Amino acid sequence: MRIKFVVVTAALLLCAAWVPCWAQSETVSDSDQLSMIESVRTAYADRRDKDVLLLADRALLEVTKAGGLGIRIAELHFWRGAALRRLGRHEEALVALDQAKALGLKEPELYLERSLTHASLGHSQEADQERQEGERLVPEDLERRERLNYRWQQEAKERTRFQFLFSGQFGYDSNIIGLDRDTPLQQGDVDFDSYFVGAFLDARYFLVRNQNQILRLNYQALTREYPENRDVSYVDNVVSLLGRQPVIEYVDVEARASLEEAFLRDDGHFRTQRTIGPALLMQPLHDLQVRIWADWTEASYYVDVPAEQDRDGTIGRGGVTFSLDLGRNWSLSTYGTYNKYKADGPDYDSHGWEVGLSLTPAQVAGFLVVPSVSYGQQDYENPNSLANFTKKREDRPLTASVAVTMNLLEKVIGVAPTLTVSYVRHRSNIDAFDYTRWAPYIELGVNVLSF
C-alpha cells in the first residue's frame, strides 16, 4: 500500500511539472507564431543560414505543439529547405522542400527552390519541370514577377562555370587621351577628336564557385580603333585571378592578382602592369555592404621619353566602397580611394585621392538610367619638366557619366543597348594636362557562351 502511495505521488508530481510546459505551448498566441516565423524570414534575408535552421526547428516545435496552421508549418519547412540548399546540403534540402509541398505550400518560390536543388543534384529534367511549374504560378504582380526572374537569373549565374561576353562599341571622343590620363605627355598634343569603334571581351572560368567560395580566372580585352587618328588606336589585355573565402560570419576575404599588357597600333608594346591586392567584404547591416581594399602595381612603359618623364615605378592604392540597398529596386554606391605613385621619373612622383558615387534607380518603362560622378585631387611632389621645373603639377579631375540601358529593346532585337555619355573636366595648373573631354558611345553586349 505504501508503495502504491509513493508511485501515485511521484506521478502527480511529474504531471505537475509537465502540465505548465504543455499548457504554455498550447497558449502560444497567433501573433507569437507569426513573430517566430518572421524571425526565420529575417535570418534568411540576412543570409544567416545556420540561424535559419536553428530558429525554424524551434518554431516548428512550438507551432506544432500549439496546433498551428499547416500552412505555417509548411512555410517553416520551406525556409529550412532554402537554407539547407544554400549551405550545400542538397539532399536534406529536397526532403524539407518536399515536406513543405506535401503540407500544401503552393508558391512560385517553392518551385524555384526545388528547381535549383534538383539542378545542384544533377537532376536536369526535374529541375526544368519544377521551374515550369513555378513560372505557371508566378502572379500578375509585375514587381514580384521581376524579382523572381531576377533571382532565377542570379542563381543560374552562380551555377555557371564558364562565361564569354562580347560587347561591341561605337562612339565619339572629343579629346582622345588614349590609355590613361597622362597620354598627353607622350603625344605632345591631345586637342583632337575622332569617332571610334571598339569591342570588349570578357571570358571567365570559375575553378570554384559556391555560396562560400570563389576562385575565378578572368581574361578581358578592350580594343579601340580611331579612324581619324589611327596612331592612338590600342588593344588592352588583362589576365587576372581572384579568390574569395569567408573568414567569419558577414566577412569574406578576397585576393586578386593581375597582369596587363597594352599595345598601341603604331608604337607596339606600350605598357605592362603587374598588380596584387587583398580586400575585405563585409555586410554589417542587411542592406549595407562594405568593401575595403588595397593593391600594389608595378608599371613598365615602353616609350622613348626624357628621364624625368619616365613613368616606370610602383603605385600603391587603397579604398573603401559602400553599397546600400535603398529598397524598391533602388541602390546607392559610394567610394573613396587614396593612391601614392613612386616613379623612376620625378615628374610622376605623386599622391592623391578620389571620391565618387553612383545611383541605380528602379527601371522605368523599360529604361534603366544610372548616373555617376567622381572628383579627385592629385598632387605631384617635384617641379614638372613641362613647366621648365618652375612649378609642381596639381590636377583636379571631375568626371560625370550617365548610362541608359534600353531593356525594352531586348525582346525586339535580342540585346539591350546601353548608351553612355561621359564628361571629364581635367583641371591642371600645367596647360599640357588641362583638358575637357566628351565621350558618348553606344554598347551592345551579348552573352556569347555560358555553361
C-alpha positions as CSV (number, residue, x, y, z in Angstrom):
1,M,0.0,0.0,0.0
2,R,2.9,2.3,0.9
3,I,4.5,1.5,-2.5
4,K,1.3,2.4,-4.4
5,F,1.1,5.7,-2.5
6,V,4.7,6.6,-3.4
7,V,4.2,5.7,-7.1
8,V,1.0,7.8,-7.3
9,T,2.6,10.7,-5.5
10,A,5.6,10.6,-7.9
11,A,3.3,10.5,-10.9
12,L,1.3,13.5,-9.6
13,L,4.5,15.5,-9.1
14,L,5.7,14.7,-12.6
15,C,2.4,15.8,-14.1
16,A,2.5,19.0,-12.0
17,A,6.0,19.7,-13.5
18,W,5.0,18.8,-17.1
19,V,1.5,20.3,-17.4
20,P,2.6,24.0,-17.1
21,C,5.0,23.5,-20.0
22,W,2.4,21.8,-22.1
23,A,-0.2,24.5,-21.2
24,Q,2.3,27.2,-22.1
25,S,2.8,25.6,-25.5
26,E,-0.9,25.4,-26.1
27,T,-1.2,29.1,-25.3
28,V,1.3,30.3,-27.9
29,S,-0.7,33.1,-29.4
30,D,-1.2,33.7,-33.1
31,S,1.0,36.8,-33.0
32,D,3.7,34.8,-31.3
33,Q,3.7,32.2,-34.0
34,L,3.9,35.0,-36.7
35,S,6.8,36.6,-34.8
36,M,8.7,33.3,-34.7
37,I,8.2,32.9,-38.5
38,E,9.2,36.5,-39.1
39,S,12.5,35.9,-37.3
40,V,13.2,32.9,-39.6
41,R,12.5,35.1,-42.7
42,T,14.8,37.8,-41.4
43,A,17.6,35.4,-40.7
44,Y,17.3,34.0,-44.2
45,A,17.3,37.5,-45.8
46,D,20.5,38.3,-43.8
47,R,22.0,35.0,-45.1
48,R,22.4,33.6,-41.6
49,D,21.5,30.1,-42.9
50,K,22.7,28.2,-39.8
51,D,20.5,30.5,-37.7
52,V,17.6,29.8,-40.0
53,L,17.9,26.1,-39.3
54,L,18.0,26.7,-35.5
55,L,15.1,29.2,-35.5
56,A,13.0,27.1,-37.8
57,D,13.4,24.0,-35.7
58,R,12.4,25.8,-32.6
59,A,9.5,27.4,-34.3
60,L,8.3,24.1,-35.7
61,L,8.4,22.6,-32.2
62,E,6.4,25.4,-30.7
63,V,3.9,25.9,-33.6
64,T,3.3,22.1,-33.8
65,K,2.6,21.8,-30.1
66,A,0.3,24.8,-30.2
67,G,-1.7,23.2,-33.1
68,G,-0.6,25.9,-35.6
69,L,-2.0,26.1,-39.0
70,G,-0.5,23.6,-41.5
71,I,0.5,26.4,-43.9
72,R,2.7,28.0,-41.3
73,I,4.4,24.6,-40.6
74,A,4.8,24.3,-44.4
75,E,6.5,27.7,-44.6
76,L,9.0,26.8,-41.9
77,H,9.9,23.6,-43.8
78,F,10.3,25.8,-46.9
79,W,12.8,28.2,-45.1
80,R,14.7,25.1,-43.8
81,G,15.0,23.7,-47.3
82,A,16.1,27.1,-48.8
83,A,18.8,27.5,-46.1
84,L,20.0,23.9,-46.5
85,R,20.3,24.4,-50.2
86,R,22.5,27.5,-49.7
87,L,24.6,25.5,-47.3
88,G,25.2,22.9,-49.9
89,R,23.2,20.2,-48.1
90,H,21.1,19.5,-51.2
91,E,19.6,16.0,-50.3
92,E,18.4,17.4,-46.9
93,A,17.1,20.5,-48.7
94,L,15.0,18.4,-51.0
95,V,13.4,16.5,-48.1
96,A,12.4,19.7,-46.4
97,L,11.0,21.2,-49.6
98,D,9.1,18.0,-50.2
99,Q,7.5,18.4,-46.8
100,A,6.6,22.0,-47.5
101,K,4.9,20.9,-50.7
102,A,3.1,18.0,-49.0
103,L,1.7,20.3,-46.4
104,G,0.0,22.5,-49.0
105,L,2.5,25.3,-49.8
106,K,2.0,26.4,-53.4
107,E,4.1,29.4,-54.0
108,P,6.4,30.0,-57.1
109,E,9.3,30.5,-54.7
110,L,8.9,26.9,-53.5
111,Y,9.2,25.6,-57.1
112,L,12.2,27.8,-57.7
113,E,14.0,26.4,-54.7
114,R,13.1,22.8,-55.7
115,S,14.3,23.5,-59.3
116,L,17.6,24.9,-58.0
117,T,18.1,22.0,-55.6
118,H,17.4,19.4,-58.4
119,A,19.8,21.3,-60.7
120,S,22.5,21.1,-58.0
121,L,21.9,17.4,-57.7
122,G,22.3,16.9,-61.4
123,H,18.5,16.2,-62.0
124,S,18.1,18.4,-65.1
125,Q,14.7,17.1,-66.1
126,E,13.2,17.5,-62.7
127,A,14.8,21.0,-62.5
128,D,13.1,22.0,-65.7
129,Q,9.7,20.6,-64.6
130,E,9.9,22.5,-61.3
131,R,10.8,25.7,-63.0
132,Q,8.0,25.5,-65.5
133,E,5.5,24.9,-62.7
134,G,6.9,27.9,-60.8
135,E,6.6,30.1,-63.9
136,R,3.0,29.0,-64.2
137,L,2.3,30.1,-60.6
138,V,4.0,33.5,-60.9
139,P,1.4,36.2,-60.2
140,E,0.4,39.1,-62.4
141,D,2.1,41.4,-59.9
142,L,4.9,42.8,-62.1
143,E,7.2,43.7,-59.3
144,R,7.1,40.2,-57.8
145,R,7.5,38.6,-61.2
146,E,10.5,40.8,-62.0
147,R,12.0,39.9,-58.6
148,L,11.6,36.2,-59.1
149,N,13.0,36.3,-62.6
150,Y,16.0,38.3,-61.4
151,R,16.6,35.8,-58.6
152,W,16.4,32.9,-61.0
153,Q,19.0,34.7,-63.3
154,Q,21.3,35.3,-60.3
155,E,21.0,31.7,-59.1
156,A,21.6,30.5,-62.6
157,K,24.8,32.6,-62.8
158,E,26.0,31.0,-59.6
159,R,25.9,27.6,-61.2
160,T,27.7,28.8,-64.4
161,R,31.3,27.7,-64.7
162,F,32.3,29.5,-67.9
163,Q,31.1,32.7,-69.4
164,F,32.1,34.5,-72.6
165,L,30.7,38.0,-73.0
166,F,31.2,40.2,-76.1
167,S,30.3,43.9,-76.3
168,G,30.5,46.0,-79.5
169,Q,31.0,49.7,-79.1
170,F,30.5,52.7,-81.3
171,G,31.0,56.3,-80.2
172,Y,32.7,59.7,-80.4
173,D,35.6,61.0,-78.4
174,S,36.0,64.8,-78.3
175,N,39.6,64.6,-76.9
176,I,41.5,61.4,-77.2
177,I,43.9,60.6,-74.4
178,G,44.5,57.0,-75.2
179,L,45.2,54.5,-72.5
180,D,45.3,56.8,-69.4
181,R,45.1,60.4,-68.4
182,D,48.8,61.0,-68.8
183,T,49.0,60.1,-72.5
184,P,49.2,63.9,-73.4
185,L,52.8,63.7,-72.3
186,Q,53.5,61.0,-74.9
187,Q,51.5,62.6,-77.7
188,G,52.5,66.2,-77.1
189,D,49.0,67.4,-78.1
190,V,45.6,65.9,-77.3
191,D,43.5,68.6,-78.9
192,F,41.9,66.3,-81.5
193,D,38.8,64.2,-81.8
194,S,37.6,61.1,-83.6
195,Y,34.8,58.7,-83.9
196,F,35.7,55.2,-82.7
197,V,34.7,51.6,-83.0
198,G,35.6,49.1,-80.4
199,A,34.9,45.8,-78.6
200,F,35.1,44.5,-75.1
201,L,35.7,40.8,-74.4
202,D,35.2,39.2,-71.1
203,A,36.0,35.4,-70.6
204,R,35.5,34.0,-67.1
205,Y,36.2,30.5,-65.8
206,F,35.2,29.6,-62.3
207,L,37.5,26.9,-60.8
208,V,35.4,27.0,-57.6
209,R,32.0,28.6,-57.3
210,N,29.6,28.1,-54.4
211,Q,27.8,30.0,-51.7
212,N,31.0,30.3,-49.7
213,Q,34.0,30.3,-52.1
214,I,35.0,31.7,-55.4
215,L,38.2,31.1,-57.4
216,R,38.0,32.7,-60.8
217,L,40.3,33.0,-63.8
218,N,39.5,36.0,-66.0
219,Y,40.6,37.4,-69.3
220,Q,39.5,40.8,-70.5
221,A,40.4,42.7,-73.7
222,L,39.4,46.2,-74.8
223,T,40.2,47.4,-78.3
224,R,39.5,50.8,-79.8
225,E,40.1,51.9,-83.4
226,Y,40.1,55.7,-84.1
227,P,39.7,56.1,-87.9
228,E,40.7,59.8,-87.9
229,N,43.7,59.3,-85.6
230,R,44.8,55.7,-86.1
231,D,48.1,56.1,-84.3
232,V,46.4,56.1,-80.9
233,S,44.3,53.0,-81.6
234,Y,45.0,50.4,-79.0
235,V,44.4,46.9,-77.5
236,D,44.5,46.5,-73.7
237,N,44.7,42.9,-72.3
238,V,44.2,41.9,-68.7
239,V,44.5,38.4,-67.2
240,S,43.5,38.1,-63.5
241,L,43.0,35.5,-60.8
242,L,40.6,36.2,-58.0
243,G,39.8,34.2,-54.9
244,R,37.2,34.7,-52.1
245,Q,36.8,32.9,-48.9
246,P,34.6,33.6,-45.8
247,V,36.6,34.1,-42.5
248,I,33.8,34.8,-40.1
249,E,30.1,35.4,-40.5
250,Y,29.4,38.5,-42.6
251,V,33.1,38.9,-43.6
252,D,34.8,37.5,-46.7
253,V,38.5,37.9,-47.6
254,E,39.4,38.4,-51.2
255,A,42.8,38.2,-53.0
256,R,43.5,39.3,-56.6
257,A,46.5,39.2,-58.9
258,S,46.5,40.5,-62.5
259,L,48.8,41.1,-65.5
260,E,48.0,43.8,-68.0
261,E,49.7,44.2,-71.4
262,A,48.7,47.2,-73.6
263,F,49.7,47.8,-77.2
264,L,49.4,50.9,-79.4
265,R,48.7,50.5,-83.1
266,D,51.8,52.3,-84.3
267,D,54.2,52.1,-81.4
268,G,53.6,48.5,-80.4
269,H,54.1,47.4,-76.8
270,F,53.0,50.3,-74.7
271,R,52.7,49.2,-71.1
272,T,52.9,46.3,-68.6
273,Q,51.3,46.4,-65.2
274,R,51.5,43.7,-62.5
275,T,49.0,44.1,-59.7
276,I,48.3,42.2,-56.5
277,G,46.0,43.1,-53.7
278,P,43.7,41.9,-50.9
279,A,40.2,43.0,-49.9
280,L,37.7,42.5,-47.1
281,L,34.0,42.2,-48.0
282,M,31.6,42.9,-45.0
283,Q,27.9,43.1,-44.5
284,P,27.4,44.8,-41.2
285,L,23.7,45.5,-42.0
286,H,21.2,43.7,-44.1
287,D,21.0,46.5,-46.7
288,L,24.7,47.6,-46.5
289,Q,27.8,46.0,-48.0
290,V,31.3,47.4,-47.4
291,R,34.4,46.6,-49.4
292,I,37.8,47.6,-48.0
293,W,40.7,47.0,-50.5
294,A,44.3,47.7,-51.3
295,D,46.6,46.9,-54.1
296,W,50.1,47.4,-55.4
297,T,51.1,47.8,-59.0
298,E,54.4,47.6,-60.7
299,A,54.2,49.5,-64.0
300,S,56.6,49.5,-67.0
301,Y,56.2,51.7,-70.1
302,Y,57.9,51.1,-73.4
303,V,58.1,54.5,-74.9
304,D,61.1,56.9,-75.5
305,V,60.8,59.9,-73.2
306,P,63.2,62.1,-71.3
307,A,64.4,60.6,-68.0
308,E,62.3,62.9,-65.9
309,Q,59.2,61.7,-67.7
310,D,59.8,58.0,-67.1
311,R,56.6,56.5,-65.7
312,D,58.1,53.2,-64.7
313,G,57.5,52.7,-61.0
314,T,55.1,51.4,-58.3
315,I,51.7,52.5,-57.4
316,G,50.0,51.8,-54.0
317,R,46.3,52.2,-53.7
318,G,43.6,51.7,-51.1
319,G,40.0,52.5,-50.7
320,V,36.6,51.7,-49.4
321,T,33.2,51.2,-51.1
322,F,29.8,51.3,-49.5
323,S,26.8,49.7,-51.4
324,L,23.4,50.5,-49.9
325,D,20.1,48.9,-50.9
326,L,17.6,51.7,-50.7
327,G,14.6,49.4,-51.3
328,R,12.1,49.2,-54.2
329,N,15.0,48.2,-56.6
330,W,17.0,51.4,-55.8
331,S,20.6,51.2,-54.7
332,L,23.4,53.7,-54.0
333,S,27.2,53.1,-54.2
334,T,29.8,55.5,-52.8
335,Y,33.6,55.1,-52.7
336,G,36.8,56.8,-51.6
337,T,40.4,55.9,-52.7
338,Y,43.9,57.1,-51.9
339,N,47.0,56.5,-54.1
340,K,50.7,57.0,-54.0
341,Y,52.9,56.8,-57.1
342,K,56.7,56.4,-56.8
343,A,58.1,56.6,-60.3
344,D,61.6,56.5,-61.8
345,G,61.0,59.9,-63.4
346,P,60.4,62.7,-60.8
347,D,57.6,64.1,-62.9
348,Y,55.3,61.3,-61.7
349,D,56.1,61.1,-58.0
350,S,52.7,62.0,-56.6
351,H,49.8,61.2,-54.2
352,G,46.1,61.8,-54.4
353,W,42.6,60.8,-53.6
354,E,39.2,60.4,-55.3
355,V,35.6,60.1,-54.1
356,G,32.6,59.2,-56.1
357,L,29.1,57.8,-56.1
358,S,26.6,56.2,-58.5
359,L,22.8,55.8,-58.1
360,T,20.9,52.8,-59.6
361,P,17.2,53.5,-59.6
362,A,14.3,51.2,-60.5
363,Q,13.7,50.5,-64.1
364,V,11.0,52.8,-65.6
365,A,9.2,52.0,-68.8
366,G,11.9,49.6,-69.9
367,F,14.7,52.1,-69.3
368,L,17.4,51.9,-66.6
369,V,19.2,55.2,-66.1
370,V,22.4,55.1,-63.9
371,P,24.1,58.4,-63.2
372,S,27.6,58.6,-61.5
373,V,30.0,61.3,-60.6
374,S,33.6,61.5,-59.1
375,Y,36.1,64.1,-58.1
376,G,39.7,63.8,-57.3
377,Q,43.0,65.5,-56.5
378,Q,46.5,64.5,-57.5
379,D,49.5,66.5,-56.1
380,Y,52.9,66.0,-57.6
381,E,56.0,66.2,-55.4
382,N,58.6,67.7,-57.8
383,P,58.7,70.6,-60.3
384,N,57.4,69.5,-63.6
385,S,59.6,69.3,-66.7
386,L,56.9,70.8,-69.0
387,A,56.8,73.9,-66.8
388,N,60.6,74.2,-67.1
389,F,60.9,73.0,-63.5
390,T,59.3,76.1,-62.2
391,K,56.2,74.7,-60.5
392,K,54.7,71.4,-59.2
393,R,51.9,69.9,-61.1
394,E,48.4,69.8,-59.5
395,D,45.4,68.0,-61.1
396,R,41.8,68.3,-60.1
397,P,39.7,65.9,-62.3
398,L,35.9,65.9,-62.3
399,T,34.1,63.1,-64.1
400,A,30.4,62.6,-64.6
401,S,28.5,60.0,-66.7
402,V,25.0,58.7,-67.4
403,A,24.4,55.2,-68.7
404,V,21.0,54.4,-70.1
405,T,20.2,50.7,-70.7
406,M,17.2,50.1,-73.0
407,N,15.8,46.8,-71.7
408,L,12.6,47.3,-73.7
409,L,14.5,46.6,-76.9
410,E,15.8,43.2,-75.7
411,K,12.6,41.5,-76.8
412,V,12.8,43.1,-80.2
413,I,16.5,42.8,-81.2
414,G,17.6,40.2,-78.6
415,V,20.0,42.5,-76.7
416,A,19.6,45.6,-74.5
417,P,21.7,48.5,-75.9
418,T,23.4,50.8,-73.4
419,L,24.0,54.5,-74.3
420,T,26.7,56.1,-72.1
421,V,27.7,59.7,-72.1
422,S,30.7,60.7,-70.0
423,Y,32.2,64.1,-69.3
424,V,35.7,64.8,-67.9
425,R,37.0,68.2,-66.8
426,H,40.6,67.6,-66.0
427,R,41.9,70.8,-64.4
428,S,45.6,71.2,-64.1
429,N,47.9,74.1,-63.3
430,I,50.0,72.9,-66.3
431,D,48.4,73.5,-69.7
432,A,49.5,70.2,-71.2
433,F,47.4,68.4,-68.7
434,D,44.4,70.7,-68.6
435,Y,41.6,69.5,-70.9
436,T,37.9,68.8,-71.3
437,R,36.6,65.6,-72.8
438,W,33.2,64.3,-74.0
439,A,32.7,60.7,-75.0
440,P,29.2,59.4,-75.9
441,Y,29.1,55.8,-77.1
442,I,26.6,53.0,-77.5
443,E,27.3,49.5,-76.5
444,L,25.7,46.2,-77.4
445,G,26.6,43.3,-75.0
446,V,26.0,39.7,-75.9
447,N,26.4,36.6,-73.7
448,V,28.1,34.5,-76.4
449,L,28.5,31.3,-74.4
450,S,27.9,30.1,-70.9
451,F,27.7,26.7,-69.3
